[in-house]
Amino acid sequence: NYLLITDDDSKTPLHFAAMEGHEWPAKFMIRHEQKHHNYVEYEYQLNFEKKLKPLSQLQKEDKTGFLPIHLGIESGNDHIVKYLLEKMHKILPEEIFHKMLDKKLSEGGYNAICLAAKNDLDHLKMLFEDYKANVNVTNNDGNNILMIAAEENEPVIVNYILQNENVEININDVNMH
């Protein structure tokens, strides 16, 4: 599958489209993949813990563990993030979709919701409200999204997080802070 070709950092064309905000190529790649793959047939083979070869370019990690969705969030490309989330939710089984959202990156242990908590209220709202992302995830230091937003000096995001009744506010990081 030429859409899974990679550069030296294991980034696919979809990684670059998400990172650079190129919506048309991302849509083309996902549509092409949908026409040529039967995701239901592979539902039980998709498992991050066992590190099986990803059957979807949406699941392909680069060398640092970034998925295309992570690069889109980190780059602030709203339209790409929205599109990728819609497709991930539609194409992949619910359990796999949420594992992808919760998947920690090798750099700092940030996942999609932790990246959004750093500086992107719109993506955070989308992950919470539209996709019911886990609001109590932590990074490798044990910091939850409230701690991350506060550390990044994002008062609007902190306020939004505090309005969510499911967010654990009495939590300690790995240093017991």
N, C-alpha and C positions, 0 to 999 in steps of 0.2 A: 504494500500500500504506500504509494508515494507521498501521502499526507502524513505518514509517520516517519519520514526521513528526518534526520536531525543534524544539527551542527555539532561542533566540538563540545558544547555545553549541554548537549542532549535536548536542545530546544527545537520544537517542531514549527512548521509554518503557522499553526494556530497560536503557539506561544508568542510569536512575533506580531501576529495580527492583534492579539489581546493587549500586548505591551504598547504597541504603536497606535491603537485605536482605529484600526482598519476594519470597518464593519463588513463591507461587501466581501472581501476575501474570507472572513470568518464564516459568514453565512454560506458562501459557496462550499467551503470545506465541510461544514456540518451537513448541509443538504446532500452532498456527494456521499458522505459516509452513511447517512440514513438510507439512501437508495441501495447501497451495496452490502449492508450488514443487517443481520437479524439479532437484535439485542436480547429479545426474550429467550432465544435459544441458549444464549450464553449467561443468563442471569446468575446462575450459581457459580460460575467460574470467576466472576469479578470479585476479587477479595484482596484488599490492600495488605492485610496482615501476612498473607502467603506470598506476596510480591509476584503474583502471576503477571504475565505480559498483558498490558492493557489492551482491550479490544476496541476502545474508543480513544480518539485523540483528546477528548475531554479529560481523560484519566492519565495521560502521559506526563510523567514528571521529568523536569530537567535535572541536571546534576545536583542542584541545591535543593531539590524536592519540590520546586514550584510547579504547580499546575497552571494551565492558561488562565483560569479564573483568578488565581493569586496575583498574577502579573497584571491582569486588567484592573483589579482592585488597587494594587499598589501604584499603578500608573494613573489612577483616577479616570479611567475611560468608562463612564457611566453606561453608555449605549451598548458597549461590548459586554460589560458585566451583566447587565439586564438580559441580553440575548443569551449569553452562556448559561446563566442560571435557569432561564426558561427551558432551554434545550436539555440541560443536565437533568432537570426535574421531570421533563417529559420522557426522555429517552431511557434513563437509568432507573432501576428499581429503587424504591424509597430508601431502603436501608443503605444501599451503595451511595446514593445521593448525599445522605447525611454523613456518611463516613468521609466523603470527599470534602464536605464543608468543615468537618472536625479535624481533618488531617493536618497534623503539625508539620511545618516546614523544618528542614534541618538547621536553618539559620534562626536561632532564638526560639524555635518552637511556636511560632505564630501560625495560626490557621486563618481561614477566610474572615471569620468574625473578629479575631484579634487585629488583623490588618485594617479592617474597616474602623475599629474602635480608635485606631491611632489618629485618624483625621478625616473620616468620610461618613458623615451622618446619613447621607442618602443611601449608601450601600448598607450601612448598619440597619437602617429602618427596613430596607428590602429583605435583608436576611432574617430579621426578627419577625416582621409582620407577614411577608408573603411566603417565606420558606421555613418558618418555625425552627430556625437554627438554635442550637444549644447555647443559652445565654450564660452558662456558668463554666465555659471552657477556660483553660489557663495556658499560658506559654510555659516554656521550660523553667522559668524562674518562679512559677506558681502564681504569677500575676493574672488576675481575671480581667475582663474587659473594662470594668470600672477603674481598676488600678492603672491600666494601660492608658485610658483616656485622660485620667488625672495627671499621670506622669507626662503626657504629651501636651498638657495645658490646654485641654479642649473642654471648656465649661459647658458649652451647648450639648456636646455629646455626653458628658457626665450627667447633666440634668435629664437628658432623654433616658439614659440607662437607669437612673434612679426611679423613673416613673414605671419601670417594668417590675411588677411584683415578684417575678420569678428569679430575679438576679440576687445572688447571695452577696450581701454587703459585709458580713462578718467573716472574712476569710483572711488567712495569713499566707504570705508568699513563702518561699523556701527559707528565707532568713527570719521568719516569724515576725514580719512587720505588718 
